[in-house]
Amino acid sequence: MAQVLEFKLPDLGEGLTEAEIVRWLVAVGDVVAIDQPVVEVETAKAMVEVPCPYGGVVTARYGEEGTELPVGAPLLTVAVGGTGAPEELTEAAPEAAPKATAADAVSSEYSGNVLVGYGTAGPVARRRRVQRENPAVAQAPVAAPAPAVARTPVAVKAPEPVAAPVAAVPVAGHDGPVPVISPLVRKLARDRGIDLREVRGSGPEGLILRADVELALAALEQSAVAAAAAPAVAAPVVAPAPAVAGERIPLRGLRGAVADKLSRSRTEIPDATCWVDADATELMAARRAMNEAGGPKISLLALLARICAHALARFPELNSTVDTAAREIVRLPAVHLGFAAQTPRGLVVPVVKDAGTRTAESLTEEFARLTESARQGTLTPADLTGGTFTLNNYGVFGVDGSTPIVNHPEAAMLGVGRIIPKPWVHQGELAVRQVVQLSLTFDHRVCDGGTAGGFLRYVADCVEQPAVLLRTL
């Protein structure tokens, strides 16, 4: 006899709490193998294919493409064992095809493999049933799910509804675990100051849903309004401003993550910017000579990365982060160099690990690999985290200068403008030279202007005279 196992959205790592369904790779009725990818999801870090740890027949999918699901929410159900016929599963009585959890899966039908960036967890214990204190308390009627995503029917006796739908309003507290599954519901309650122990859930077995928290919040706001209206002279009612017309684009996924990170950087980091123009003629000539000598081509970004790594060795203050809780500056031992890459999904910052120990050829190869992965949307969370300093070559967009925003929690970012012919005084005479503007934005908590200026001046000297690097070899 087949068992119906529920596969939930796994923890994708790096503190991610939700993901958006981009594309389903299987349909209801399809036969899936263990660890076969079943859905492609987009997180704030990257797009990944999620494999299912069970093998069997897909009986239900939860969520359409474009739907955002929290970690722990059901993705699909799979019938394992038995004949696997879909008709047998849909027409059987609930007792004949009980819905099982990961704890009911036998080892032959469960992989338990650890995957890149996240993993399929081993079998876990069933969630403990939470007993309602008073089943007679009214609940909001629960709407039946759409047929396309309906779960295996389970016989549940619905309580009789009553007139006033105020069951989710804060009530007397109860002991024991709070019946909440969704981390988004917990976050909403925490942000709005709602004690979940004082909320009566309207879901199955007293499960607290988002609607319950919102209803409790509305009840508290109504109480506050009633208290404020108690004086004899009521305050004039101000009509809410009409919604601004125009296209509305949700700040979620990658765009939302970028917005949150930039806002946090501006809020927490007291940054400052300094800049300088440099004659890059000799650097361009050195790169041309290296490429004409044979072997793999060396990119300009790789040479700039080498210069940054050497500059950070001389000015380690800028390869650091600030531990605000401990009120300490943490100087980092290795240079993990992030670089800004524009992709169809938006701006991402892949990280070249141990950039300070790599050659120009190795850096060129790694930049090419990460850039291609960024364009394809296949960067892993490990590729996008752990940076200690960022190099931003916005010159590729045809602009000369900028004031970069520090990539939190790093301490500095170097911006590089386009390299173009300009009049320049060279060896006492006016000449046309290849000139570039370099901009450094830094966290003023980790160093003062003298250190930042010294770093930027050293970078400019290496750009103007690449032979300066020979001293560090």
N, C-alpha and C positions, 0 to 999 in steps of 0.2 A: 504494500500500500504506500502511495506517495506521501511525502511530507512537504508542506509548503513553508519554505524558509524565507525570511525577510532580510534583504540586504540593505543596510543603511549607508548613507553618505559617510565615508570614513574621514578620520582626522587627517587633513592634508598637510599638517605640519606648519611651522613658522607662525603659530598663533592665529591661523586663518579659521574663521568661524562660519563662513558660508561660501557657496559656489553657485554659479549660474549654469544651467543646462544649456549647452551650445548645440549638441547634436546627439540624438539617440542612435546607437549602433546596432540595436536589436529591437524587435517588435514582439508584441504579445503572441505567444505560440511558437516562437523560435526556440531551438535547442541550443544551449550554451555549454561550453566546456569550462572546466575549472581554470580560473585566472584569465578568461577571455575578456577583452575590453567590451564593456556594454554601453558606456556613455562617455561623451566628451564634455568636460566642464571647464569653465573659466573662473579662475580665482583672481584675487588682487595681485598675484605673483605671475601666473602663467596659465596656459591652457594645457590640460592633462587628460589622458584617457584613463578612466577608472575601471579596473578589472573586477570581475565578480569572483569571490572565493568559492562559489558553489557551482556544480554542474547539474544541469537538468533542463526543464522547460519553463520559459518565462510565462508567468500567469498574470502579472499586472505590472504597469509602470506608473510611477507617481511624479507628476509634473511634466508640463509641456516644455518644448524648447523655448528658451528665454526666461523660464521661471528660476528664481533664486531660492535655493534651499539652504537651511542651516545644517551644520555638521550634526549627524545623528538622526536626521530625517530619513524616512524610508525612500529608497530609490526604486526598487523593484522587488517582486517576490518570485521565487524559483521553486518549482516542484521537483524534488529529488527522489529517486527510487521509484518503484512501481513501473507502470507502462509509460507514464509521462504523457498520456493523451489529454489534450486540453479539455475535450468534452467530459472526460471522466472527472476532471478537477472542478469544472464549473457546475456540473449537475449533482455532484455528491453532496450529501448532507454535511453540515458542519462537523458532526461527530466522525464522519467517514474520512474527511480530509482536514484534520485540525491544522491550524496555523502554528508553525513552530518557530522557535528562535534559534540563534546560533548555538545555543546550548544543546539543542536536540540533534545537531548534525553529527553524523558519524565521520570518522577520520577519512574515509575513502571519498567523501563528498565535500571536503573542505580543504583548501590548500594551506592556509596559514602562512603563505609566503610573505616576506618583507619586500616592499617595492621601493623604487627610487622616490624619495621625497615624502613618502608616507607608507603605510603598510596595511595589510589585511590582518586585523587583530585575530588572535586565537579565540576559540569558543569562550564566551563569557556567560556568567550566570544570568538567569532570567531576572527581569526587573521585578522587584518585590511588589506585590499587589498592595495598593493603598486602600484601606477600608474607610469608607465614608463615615463621618460621625453620625449624621442624621440623614438617611436616604430620603426622608420625606421632604427635605428642603427643596424648594423649587429650583429648576434648572432651565436655562434657555434651550429651546428645542435645537437639536443638532441636525443640520441639513445633510441629506444623503449625498455622498460624493458622486461625481459624474461617472457614467458607466464606463468610459474609456479608461479610467484609472481606479475603478472600484476594487476594494480588497476582497478577499475571500469572505463571504458572509459569515458572521458570528452571531449566534442567538443572544441578544441582549434585551432585557425587558426595560423599556423606556419608562421613566417616572412620569407621573401625571403632571402636566404643566399647570401653573396657576397664573393669576392675572398679572401681578407685578413682577417684571423681569429684573429684580434687584438682588438675585442670589449671588452675583459676583461682587457685590459691594462688600467692603471690609466687614468681616464678622468676627466673632470671638475666636481667639487663637486656638490652635490645636497642637498636640505634641506629635513627635515622630517626623519622618522625612516629608519635605514639601513636595507634592506631586507635580513636578514641572520637568519636562523633557527638553524643550527648546532653549538653547542659550540666548536666543534673541529675546525671549519673554523675560528671562532673568535679567538681562541687561536693561530692558525697558523699565522693569520694576525698580531696579537699582538706581537708574538715572532719574526717575520721577519720584523717588522716595516712598515707594509702595512696599509694605512688608507682606511678602507672599504667604506668610503664615496666617495672615488675617484675611486672605482672599478665598472664597469658595469657588472651586473649579466647576465648569459646566461640561467638561469633556468626559470621556469614558473613565469610570473608576475615580471620578473626582479630579481628573487631570486639569490643571490650570492652563488655559489658552490665552493667546494675546488679547482676544475680545474680553476676557474676564478682567485682565489688568486695565484695559482701556475703560471698561465700565466702572471699575473701582475708582479710577482716576477721575472720571466724569462726576461720580457721586461726591468725591472730596471737593472738587472744584465748585459744584453746586452748593455744598455746605458753606464754603468760603464766601461765595457770592451772597448767600442768604445772610451770613453774619455781617458782611460789609454793608448790606442794605438795611440793617436794623435801625440806624438813626432816622429821625423824622425827615430830614432833608436828604433826598436821594441824589446821588451823583448823576449828572446827565449821561445818557447812554450814547456812546460814540459808535456810529456804524462802522463795521469793519471795512477796510480799504478793499476795493475790488481787485481781484487777481489780475496781475499783469498779463496782457495778451502776448502770445508768441509761442514758439516751439519750446517744449520743456524736455530736457534730456536728463535722465536720472544720473546722479553722481554715485555710481556703483562700479563694481569690478575694478579694472585697472585705473580708470579715470577717477573713481572715488578714492582709491588708495593713494594715487598721486596727490589729489587735493588734500587729503588728510595729512600726508607727510610734509607737504610744502607749508600748510598752515601751522603744523607743529613746529617746523623749523623757524618760521617767522615769529612764532609766539615765544619759544623757549630760548633761541640763540640770539644773543646780542652781536650781530654780525657787522663787519666793516669791509669795505672794498678798496683796493688800490690797484693801479694799472700802470703799464709802461709800454711804449712802442719799442720794438726791437728790429734790427736789420737781420733778416733770415736768409740773406743771399748765400752766405757760406754754408749754412745748414742744408739748403737745397742743393748746393753743389756737392756736398759730402754725400748726400743720399743718392744723387745721380751717379757719382763715382762708385759707390758700393754696388748699385744695381748693374752698372756696366761691367763690373768685375766678374760677373757670373754668379750662379747659385740662385736661390729663392729671392724674389723681390722683397725689399724692405719698405714698409709703409712709413709715411710721415708720422702717423699716430704712434707707431712703435718707437721712433726716435724721441718723440716728445715724452713718452712714457719712461724711457730710460733716463731722460733728463730729470723728470719729476722724482723718480726713485732716488737718484743721487742727491737731489736737493733736499729730500726728506731725511736722508741719512745725516745731512749737515744741520738740518733744522727739525729735529724730531718732535718739537712742540706741535707741529701741524699734522703729525700722524698720531692723533690721540682722540680721546673722547672724554666727555665730562659725566661723571657719576653724580647726578644731582642729589640723590638720596644720601650718599656718603660725603658730599661736598669735596670731591677729589677729582683731579685730572689724571686720567689713565693713559700713559704713553704706551703705544702698542708696539710689539717687537717686530712685526712683519708688515710689509706694505702690500695690501690687497687693493689693487687699483680698479675703481669703477670708472666706466666711461658711458656717456650719454649716447643712446642709440634711438633714433626715431623709427618707429615701425607703424604698420597699418593699424595696430591696436592702440598706439599712443607711445609716449616716451617711456623707455625702460632703461635701467642702469645695470647692465651685466658687470660682473666682477672678475678680474683676472687675478687669480690667487698667486701669492708670492711673486709679485711683479718685480720686486727688487733683486731677485736672484736669476731672472730670465735674461737671455740674450735678445738682441733686436730681432733676430730671426724667429725665436720662440714666441716673442710678443706678437709679431706679425701673424703667425699662425693662430694664436689664441684669439686675437681680435677678430680674425676672419671667421673662426668657428662660432664664436659667441654672436657675432653680427648676423650670420646666416640663421642661427637658431632663433634669434630675436625676430627676424623677419618671418620665419615659419611659425612662430608662436610656440616653440617647443622648449623654451628655457625652463629648467627646473628651479624650484625654490633655492637650491644650493647655488645656482648660477647667479642669483639675484640678491644674495645676502652676504654679509661679512666684509663689506668694503670699509677701508680706513681712510681713503682719499679719492676724490673724483676728478677726472679730466674731461672737460666738456669742449669739444671742437665744434663750436657753432659757426665757424667759418664756412662749413660746407653749405650753409644756408645763404651765403653771400652777404653776411653782415660783418662789420668790423669789430664791434665791441658789445659788451653786455655787463650786467651786474648779476652774476650767478647767485642762486639761493643754495646755501649749504645743504648737502644731502644728509639730513639728520639720521643717526647721531654722530656723524663725522664732524671734523673741526674745520675743514677747508675744502675749497674747490678752485681749480685753475681753469679759466676760460681762455680759449684760443680763437681769435678772429681769422678772417681770410688773409691770405698772404698775397699782396698785390704790389705792382710797381709804383713807387712813390719817389718824389725828390728827397734826397738824403745827403747830408754832408758826410762824405767818406774820404778819410785821409786829407782833410783840409779843403776838399773841393766838392762842389755840388755835383751829385751823380744820381742816376736812377737806380734804385735798389729795391729788393724784395722785402717789404716791411710788413710786420704783423703786430697786432695789439694783444697784449697778455693782460688778463684781469684775474686778480686773486681775491676771493671773498673768504673771510676767516672768522672764526669764533673768537671774539675779543677776550673771552674768559681764559683761553689757553695761552695767549701770548699778547704782547703789545705790538704797536706799529713797527718798532725797530726790527723785531723778529720776522714779521710778515714782509716788510720791505727787503730785508736781507735775503729771504727765500726767493722773492720775485726777481730781485736783481741777479741772483745766482742763475736762475732759470734763463733770464734774458742774456746773460753773459755766455751761457752754453749755446743758446740759439745763435748768437752772433759769432762765437768762436768755438765750434764743436771740439777743438783740440783741448779745451779746458777739461773735458771729461777724461782725458788721458791720465790726469793726475790721480784719478780714483781707480784706475785699472791695476 
